[in-house]
Amino acid sequence: MADLRTRYLGLELQSPLVASASPLTGSLDGLRKLEVAGAGAVVLPSLFEEELATGQDQVGGDPDVGRADQAGYGAGPAAYLSLLEQAKASLSIPVIASLNGTSRGGWVRHATRLEQAGADALELNIYYVSSRPGLSGGEVEENYLDVVRAVRRAIGIPLAVKLSPYFSSLANLAGQLVEAGANGLVLFNRFYQPDLDIEAMEVLPALELSSSAELRLPLRWIAILHRRWGISLAASTGVHTAEDVVKVLLAGADVAMMTSALLHNGPDHLRPVELRLRDWMDRHRYETIDQLRGQLSQRSVPDPATFERANYIKTLASRTPPRR
Ligand SMILES: Cc1cc2nc3c(=O)[nH]c(=O)nc-3n(C[C@H](O)[C@H](O)[C@H](O)COP(=O)(O)O)c2cc1C
């Protein structure tokens, strides 16, 4: 039977299927179900720095406050740390905490707390929409690097950075993030784009789940970044099926993260995905994940330019309009 073990952020995982941050990973019950269904690791929902401003920061205060098993969004840091501690006590798979901060001080203070509460690794979810015309791309990137450097100095556990795909030179930024101390990249977060209600004349916050069609973006960048700087790579966005998992592993990912598929189908969705992954590996005579990882990365394919501009015109021309 195929061996699904993989390494991510220096951690040994029994499977490359990882549950990314979502409401499912925000309760002990959800986390347990994910482990039983076969998750190799779990990422808790982000602790948002804004939550600290709401007066819910009870850490070190009343011990009864926040002793819930449900961290939820906006539940505050005490409930979050409690969930993390309980998850560590009752799960045997790695538990990755996630932090979304807005100021340098906030990131560092909370990264330290999450490390102390037992997180196996930390994911920095840098979700920042820069709308100030005066702020250059270089300055935005410098802010990212500044945060990563500061957090790296403060903690010893592995550090992953979850990025959006909207950068002019992602390969350059990736290299700088590694230099700043990142051990892994999660490619990519999904920005939730607001919609307009044209009857009520309102802006609507819109959150739609992904589909497998969105896999192409992480697939390309994982293929490009595979085996550069020895960094761990996690694919996020559009991983729904075993075929999607095979694709990101062939491109060079260490793990395949899922949120939308698990929210839509429930934690047990991991079971058929794992079965079909094993089945594909058996049919293609791969015994380990190491053997197949990166087989179709940019360095491994005969024409590396296919991941860049090559065949652009041919691909566009192949979409000819139907004859009338
Ligand atoms: C309801 C919901 C909540 C999410 N919460 C978080 C979060 O707290 N932190 C984070 O980094 N990503 C969060 N995400 C993003 C997911 O972890 C994931 O990166 C994204 O949905 C793309 O993966 P998918 O195509 O498998 O859904 C959330 C996504 C959804 C749908």
The ligand as an SDF file (V2000), in Angstrom:
LIG
                    3D

 31 33  0  0  0  0  0  0  0  0999 V2000
  -15.3930   30.3600    5.7210 C   0  0  0  0  0  0  0  0  0  0  0  0
  -13.9120   30.4840    5.5290 C   0  0  0  0  0  0  0  0  0  0  0  0
  -13.1140   30.9090    6.5810 C   0  0  0  0  0  0  0  0  0  0  0  0
  -11.7290   31.0580    6.4060 C   0  0  0  0  0  0  0  0  0  0  0  0
  -10.9590   31.4770    7.4450 N   0  0  0  0  0  0  0  0  0  0  0  0
   -9.6220   31.6210    7.2830 C   0  0  0  0  0  0  0  0  0  0  0  0
   -8.7960   32.0640    8.3630 C   0  0  0  0  0  0  0  0  0  0  0  0
   -9.2480   32.2980    9.4610 O   0  0  0  0  0  0  0  0  0  0  0  0
   -7.4700   32.2000    8.1210 N   0  0  0  0  0  0  0  0  0  0  0  0
   -6.9020   31.9240    6.9150 C   0  0  0  0  0  0  0  0  0  0  0  0
   -5.6860   32.0650    6.7550 O   0  0  0  0  0  0  0  0  0  0  0  0
   -7.6660   31.4990    5.8820 N   0  0  0  0  0  0  0  0  0  0  0  0
   -8.9960   31.3490    6.0390 C   0  0  0  0  0  0  0  0  0  0  0  0
   -9.7660   30.9130    4.9960 N   0  0  0  0  0  0  0  0  0  0  0  0
   -9.1100   30.5930    3.7230 C   0  0  0  0  0  0  0  0  0  0  0  0
   -8.9040   29.0790    3.5900 C   0  0  0  0  0  0  0  0  0  0  0  0
   -8.0520   28.6020    4.6180 O   0  0  0  0  0  0  0  0  0  0  0  0
   -8.3070   28.7220    2.2200 C   0  0  0  0  0  0  0  0  0  0  0  0
   -6.9950   29.2610    2.1080 O   0  0  0  0  0  0  0  0  0  0  0  0
   -9.1460   29.2480    1.0610 C   0  0  0  0  0  0  0  0  0  0  0  0
  -10.5210   28.9960    1.2890 O   0  0  0  0  0  0  0  0  0  0  0  0
   -8.7370   28.5970   -0.2450 C   0  0  0  0  0  0  0  0  0  0  0  0
   -8.7870   27.2000   -0.1650 O   0  0  0  0  0  0  0  0  0  0  0  0
  -10.0220   26.3150   -0.7020 P   0  0  0  0  0  0  0  0  0  0  0  0
  -10.0700   26.4890   -2.1790 O   0  0  0  0  0  0  0  0  0  0  0  0
   -9.6810   24.9160   -0.3020 O   0  0  0  0  0  0  0  0  0  0  0  0
  -11.2580   26.8130   -0.0460 O   0  0  0  0  0  0  0  0  0  0  0  0
  -11.1400   30.7510    5.1490 C   0  0  0  0  0  0  0  0  0  0  0  0
  -11.9560   30.3030    4.1140 C   0  0  0  0  0  0  0  0  0  0  0  0
  -13.3160   30.1740    4.2770 C   0  0  0  0  0  0  0  0  0  0  0  0
  -14.1610   29.6760    3.1170 C   0  0  0  0  0  0  0  0  0  0  0  0
  1  2  1  0
  2  3  1  0
  2 30  2  0
  3  4  2  0
  4  5  1  0
  4 28  1  0
  5  6  2  0
  6  7  1  0
  6 13  1  0
  7  8  2  0
  7  9  1  0
  9 10  1  0
 10 11  2  0
 10 12  1  0
 12 13  2  0
 13 14  1  0
 14 15  1  0
 14 28  1  0
 15 16  1  0
 16 17  1  0
 16 18  1  0
 18 19  1  0
 18 20  1  0
 20 21  1  0
 20 22  1  0
 22 23  1  0
 23 24  1  0
 24 25  2  0
 24 26  1  0
 24 27  1  0
 28 29  2  0
 29 30  1  0
 30 31  1  0
M  END
$$$$
